[in-house]
Amino acid sequence: MVGVADVVAGRLLADDEPAFDPRPLLPGGVEVVRCAEYRYGARRATAWRRGRVLLAGDAAHTMPPFAGQGLGAGVRDAWALGALLARGDVDRYEPLRSPHARAMTRLSLFLGAVLETGSVPGAAARDVLLRKAFRAPVLGPWLTRGGPRSTASGVLDL
Ligand SMILES: Cc1cc2nc3c(=O)[nH]c(=O)nc-3n(C[C@H](O)[C@H](O)[C@H](O)COP(=O)(O)OP(=O)(O)OC[C@H]3O[C@@H](n4cnc5c(N)ncnc54)[C@H](O)[C@@H]3O)c2cc1C
């Protein structure tokens, strides 16, 4: 039951921008049981704390999905917040977590720009470069481990 509803594909195709039409790629007889439109953006709350109210996860920061770090960032927030609350040191929460959330947001935006390039030659060059990068001796294993995602998360150093 996985697929993209005709109604959604139709709406995408009705947009002014040239849209990707997934229907030819779907196996015949697919029954779509649910579909939802997903919009994303990069936003950040101006303050993560006001008095006894603390923000974590998407309430504090949203990011595009390209790095797969949205949920991970929220889990890291919760982990850090739990530890800091237990120590009575909650003022450290935003300074501790905010730089990492910003870095992941920047990474997501960068990956989105790379993945969603509208240029056919650009996409071809990207694919060649990425294949080479993943096969390179030091760079390849680092990228496979998560590349820039493996930088300090503001959690492990608690
Ligand atoms: C299509 C898609 C793909 C994604 N892929 C990834 C991925 O691969 N990797 C990754 O790490 N992240 C991914 N994310 C992001 C991830 O899902 C979110 O970052 C994460 O779910 C945020 O969790 P959260 O608890 O902060 O917020 P939410 O999951 O939004 O939870 C907030 C909850 O609060 C409830 N709520 C809202 N208002 C009220 C109210 N007034 N009273 C009571 N309850 C309320 C909502 O109903 C909701 O249940 C993806 C997101 C989408 C949409």
The ligand as a MOL file (V3000), in Angstrom:
LIG
                    3D

  0  0  0     0  0            999 V3000
M  V30 BEGIN CTAB
M  V30 COUNTS 53 58 0 0 0
M  V30 BEGIN ATOM
M  V30 1 C 7.8630 13.3590 5.7820 0
M  V30 2 C 8.8460 13.5600 6.9110 0
M  V30 3 C 10.0490 12.8620 6.9050 0
M  V30 4 C 10.9620 13.0140 7.9510 0
M  V30 5 N 12.1280 12.2830 7.9410 0
M  V30 6 C 12.9640 12.3600 8.9810 0
M  V30 7 C 14.1430 11.5430 9.0320 0
M  V30 8 O 14.4170 10.7430 8.1370 0
M  V30 9 N 14.9780 11.6640 10.1000 0
M  V30 10 C 14.7020 12.5340 11.1180 0
M  V30 11 O 15.4980 12.5930 12.0670 0
M  V30 12 N 13.6020 13.3360 11.0840 0
M  V30 13 C 12.7280 13.2610 10.0570 0
M  V30 14 N 11.6030 14.0470 10.0270 0
M  V30 15 C 11.4040 15.0560 11.0750 0
M  V30 16 C 10.7980 14.4530 12.3180 0
M  V30 17 O 9.6300 13.7390 12.0120 0
M  V30 18 C 10.4800 15.6150 13.2710 0
M  V30 19 O 11.6440 16.3820 13.4590 0
M  V30 20 C 10.0020 15.0910 14.6020 0
M  V30 21 O 8.8450 14.2900 14.4490 0
M  V30 22 C 9.6960 16.2420 15.5410 0
M  V30 23 O 9.2650 15.6990 16.7630 0
M  V30 24 P 8.6300 16.6300 17.8260 0
M  V30 25 O 8.2020 15.7270 18.9440 0
M  V30 26 O 9.5370 17.7780 18.1490 0
M  V30 27 O 7.3580 17.3030 17.1280 0
M  V30 28 P 6.0700 16.5720 16.5450 0
M  V30 29 O 6.3870 15.1950 16.0450 0
M  V30 30 O 5.4540 17.5660 15.5940 0
M  V30 31 O 5.1490 16.3830 17.8220 0
M  V30 32 C 4.3940 17.4500 18.3280 0
M  V30 33 C 3.1360 16.8460 18.9260 0
M  V30 34 O 2.4380 17.8620 19.6280 0
M  V30 35 C 1.0870 17.7440 19.3090 0
M  V30 36 N 0.4640 19.0500 19.5500 0
M  V30 37 C 0.5400 20.1580 18.7870 0
M  V30 38 N -0.1490 21.1670 19.3400 0
M  V30 39 C -0.6790 20.6680 20.4870 0
M  V30 40 C -1.4990 21.2380 21.5030 0
M  V30 41 N -1.8870 22.5000 21.4630 0
M  V30 42 N -1.8540 20.4420 22.5350 0
M  V30 43 C -1.4340 19.1370 22.6120 0
M  V30 44 N -0.6560 18.5660 21.6700 0
M  V30 45 C -0.2860 19.3260 20.6270 0
M  V30 46 C 1.0380 17.3080 17.8640 0
M  V30 47 O -0.1900 16.6910 17.5390 0
M  V30 48 C 2.1850 16.3050 17.8430 0
M  V30 49 O 1.7760 15.0100 18.2130 0
M  V30 50 C 10.6690 13.9050 9.0030 0
M  V30 51 C 9.4510 14.6260 9.0080 0
M  V30 52 C 8.5480 14.4360 7.9800 0
M  V30 53 C 7.2090 15.1790 8.0340 0
M  V30 END ATOM
M  V30 BEGIN BOND
M  V30 1 1 1 2
M  V30 2 1 2 3
M  V30 3 2 2 52
M  V30 4 2 3 4
M  V30 5 1 4 5
M  V30 6 1 4 50
M  V30 7 2 5 6
M  V30 8 1 6 7
M  V30 9 1 6 13
M  V30 10 2 7 8
M  V30 11 1 7 9
M  V30 12 1 9 10
M  V30 13 2 10 11
M  V30 14 1 10 12
M  V30 15 2 12 13
M  V30 16 1 13 14
M  V30 17 1 14 15
M  V30 18 1 14 50
M  V30 19 1 15 16
M  V30 20 1 16 17
M  V30 21 1 16 18
M  V30 22 1 18 19
M  V30 23 1 18 20
M  V30 24 1 20 21
M  V30 25 1 20 22
M  V30 26 1 22 23
M  V30 27 1 23 24
M  V30 28 2 24 25
M  V30 29 1 24 26
M  V30 30 1 24 27
M  V30 31 1 27 28
M  V30 32 2 28 29
M  V30 33 1 28 30
M  V30 34 1 28 31
M  V30 35 1 31 32
M  V30 36 1 32 33
M  V30 37 1 33 34
M  V30 38 1 33 48
M  V30 39 1 34 35
M  V30 40 1 35 36
M  V30 41 1 35 46
M  V30 42 1 36 37
M  V30 43 1 36 45
M  V30 44 2 37 38
M  V30 45 1 38 39
M  V30 46 1 39 40
M  V30 47 2 39 45
M  V30 48 1 40 41
M  V30 49 2 40 42
M  V30 50 1 42 43
M  V30 51 2 43 44
M  V30 52 1 44 45
M  V30 53 1 46 47
M  V30 54 1 46 48
M  V30 55 1 48 49
M  V30 56 2 50 51
M  V30 57 1 51 52
M  V30 58 1 52 53
M  V30 END BOND
M  V30 END CTAB
M  END
